[in-house]
Structure formats: C-alpha cells, structure tokens
C-alpha cells in the first residue's frame, strides 16, 4: 500500500472515530435526558440539586447532565464536519555523495511543521505547475522561518560590537518576520547605538 493511501486511510479513520464518539455522546445524553424527564426506571426519584447564590435560587434536575452530554456530542460532530479537511503532503529529498545517490520521501500530515527545505520544494513544485499564488505563500513561509535566526545572529553581532554586520541582518529579520515586535526592537537598539557613534 502506498504512503498516500495509508495516510488517507488513517485520516479517514480518525475522522470517523471522532464522529462516532460524538454520536454516542448524543445518544447517551438523549437517554439521560429522557430518564430525567419521564423517569424511565420505575420506582426511582429524579435527583435534584438546589442552591442559593447571591440571593438567586437555582435547581438542577437530572435533565441537566443528559442535555450537557448531548450538546457536547453535537459540538464534537459539528466541529469535525465543518473543520478543515484532512491534508497531507509529500516531499522528496535527494542526497548525492561520491559513491551513491539516495532519494528519501517524507509524508507530512496537517499540523506537522514543515522545514524550510520542504517549503522550498513545495514552492518549486507549485511554481512548475503554474500555481504561482501557492508558490508565493510557501516561499513567504520559508522566509518567516529564517527571520528568527537572522534576528538572533544580529543581536549576537550587536553584543560583540559588530553593528556593521548586525544591522543588515536585523533589517532582513524585520522584513521577513512580518514586523514581529521583537525583531523591530533588535533593529531599533542596533540603530540607536549606531547613531551614538
């Protein structure tokens, strides 16, 4: 069985099991609700919990647990059905040495973080297939991942007194990092020291 087929089977089983859990919660909650309203078991009295808080009196009857249980199940089913569909991607990496060449494949599922190399490969694939918007998004995401190392290296250069090397890196970090306040702060501190000189 191919990795794509296994991933699809896995994701389908996960979603079906979540929906089944939700349906079981709805059915059990409904049965609890009926037991509280109609007293399905003869000879038992409904359980009531009363309380008084800030001058307000309230009573919870055995209907409440069934209602909450059913609403919880309905929420699980609704979120699963309306949520993003399962996604997975495949990336190939080739390694060439003097003796041999190897090709490795990695299957990534929704929620797993892609490396910079994988994002660049996806962008190249999208670009070659004419999907320029998707390629741009992947390249931008790869650049956002580069922003933090650029910022950190700029700060280290700044601490070493090498502001001529630090400032260009800090500028790139701000540009790539979607104007993250931490990156802007690093750039401002580097420029402040540069102005004093």
C-alpha positions in Angstrom: 0.0 0.0 0.0 1.4 3.4 -0.9 2.1 6.1 1.7 -0.6 8.3 0.3 -3.2 5.5 0.6 -2.1 4.8 4.2 -2.3 8.5 5.1 -5.7 8.8 3.6 -6.9 5.7 5.4 -5.5 6.9 8.7 -7.1 10.4 8.4 -10.4 8.9 7.4 -10.4 6.5 10.4 -9.6 9.4 12.8 -12.5 11.5 11.5 -14.9 8.6 11.5 -14.0 7.7 15.1 -14.4 11.3 16.2 -17.8 11.5 14.6 -18.8 8.1 16.1 -17.8 9.3 19.6 -19.9 12.4 19.1 -22.9 10.3 18.0 -22.5 8.0 21.0 -22.4 11.1 23.3 -25.6 12.5 21.7 -27.5 9.1 22.1 -26.4 8.6 25.7 -27.2 12.3 26.5 -30.6 11.9 25.0 -31.3 8.8 27.0 -30.2 10.6 30.2 -32.5 13.5 29.3 -35.5 11.1 28.8 -34.7 9.4 32.1 -34.8 12.7 33.9 -38.0 13.9 32.3 -40.1 10.8 32.2 -38.4 8.7 34.9 -37.7 5.7 32.7 -36.8 3.5 35.6 -39.9 2.9 37.7 -39.6 3.5 41.5 -36.7 5.9 41.2 -37.0 9.6 42.0 -35.1 12.2 40.0 -32.0 13.6 41.5 -32.3 17.3 42.2 -29.5 19.7 43.4 -30.6 23.0 44.7 -28.5 26.0 45.7 -28.7 29.7 46.5 -26.1 32.1 45.3 -26.2 35.9 45.7 -29.9 35.8 46.5 -30.7 33.7 43.5 -32.0 30.2 44.0 -31.5 27.5 41.4 -32.3 23.8 40.9 -30.5 21.3 38.7 -32.6 18.3 37.9 -31.4 15.0 36.3 -32.3 16.5 33.0 -29.2 18.7 33.0 -26.5 16.0 32.7 -28.2 14.5 29.7 -28.6 17.8 28.0 -24.9 18.7 28.5 -23.8 15.3 27.3 -25.9 15.6 24.1 -24.7 19.1 23.4 -21.1 18.0 23.9 -21.6 15.2 21.4 -23.3 17.6 18.9 -20.4 20.0 19.2 -17.8 17.3 18.5 -19.7 16.2 15.4 -20.2 19.8 14.2 -16.5 20.7 14.6 -15.3 17.6 12.9 -17.6 18.0 9.9 -17.1 21.7 9.5 -13.4 21.7 10.3 -10.7 21.7 7.7 -10.5 18.5 5.7 -7.6 16.2 6.4 -4.5 17.2 4.4 -1.1 15.6 3.8 1.9 16.4 1.7 4.8 14.5 0.4 8.3 15.8 0.0 11.3 14.3 -1.7 14.9 15.0 -0.8 17.9 13.7 -2.7 21.4 13.2 -1.3 24.3 12.8 -3.6 27.7 11.6 -2.4 30.8 10.5 -4.2 29.7 6.8 -4.0 26.0 6.9 -4.3 22.8 8.9 -4.7 19.8 8.4 -2.5 16.3 9.7 -2.6 14.2 9.9 0.6 10.5 10.7 0.9 8.7 12.2 3.8 4.9 12.2 4.3 3.7 15.1 6.4 0.2 15.5 7.9 -1.8 18.5 8.8 -0.4 20.1 11.9 3.2 18.9 11.4 5.6 21.8 10.8 7.4 21.8 7.5 11.1 22.5 7.4 12.5 25.3 5.2 13.7 22.8 2.7 10.2 21.2 2.4 8.6 24.5 2.0 11.0 25.5 -0.8 10.4 22.1 -2.5 6.6 22.6 -2.3 7.0 26.1 -3.7 9.1 24.9 -6.6 6.5 22.2 -7.4 3.7 24.7 -7.2 5.6 27.1 -9.4 6.3 24.4 -12.0 2.6 23.5 -12.1 1.6 27.1 -12.6 0.3 27.7 -9.1 2.0 31.0 -8.5 -0.1 32.0 -5.5 0.7 28.8 -3.6 4.4 29.1 -4.5 4.5 32.6 -3.2 2.8 31.5 0.1 5.3 28.7 0.5 8.3 31.0 -0.2 6.9 33.6 2.3 6.5 30.9 5.0 10.1 29.7 4.4 11.3 33.3 4.8 9.4 33.7 8.1 11.2 30.7 9.4 14.5 32.3 8.5 13.6 35.6 10.3 14.3 34.3 13.9 17.8 33.0 13.2 18.6 36.3 11.4 17.4 38.3 14.4 19.3 36.2 16.9 22.5 36.4 14.9 22.1 40.2 14.5 21.7 40.5 18.3 24.9 38.4 18.9 26.8 40.6 16.4 25.5 43.7 18.2 26.6 42.4 21.6 30.1 41.8 20.1 30.2 45.4 18.8 29.9 44.4 15.1 26.9 46.6 14.3 28.0 46.9 10.7 27.2 43.2 10.3 24.2 43.2 12.7 22.1 45.9 11.0 21.6 44.3 7.6 20.6 41.0 9.3 18.2 42.8 11.6 16.6 44.7 8.7 16.0 41.4 6.9 14.6 39.8 10.0 12.0 42.7 10.3 11.1 42.3 6.6 10.8 38.5 6.7 9.3 38.2 10.2 6.0 40.1 9.4 7.2 43.0 11.6 7.4 41.0 14.8 7.9 43.5 17.7 10.9 41.5 19.0 12.7 41.9 15.6 11.8 45.6 15.4 13.2 46.1 18.9 16.5 44.4 17.9 16.8 46.7 14.9 16.0 49.8 16.9 18.6 49.0 19.5 21.3 48.4 16.9 20.4 51.7 15.1 20.4 53.6 18.4 23.9 52.5 19.2 25.0 53.4 15.6 23.6 56.9 15.9 25.6 57.5 19.1 28.9 56.7 17.4 
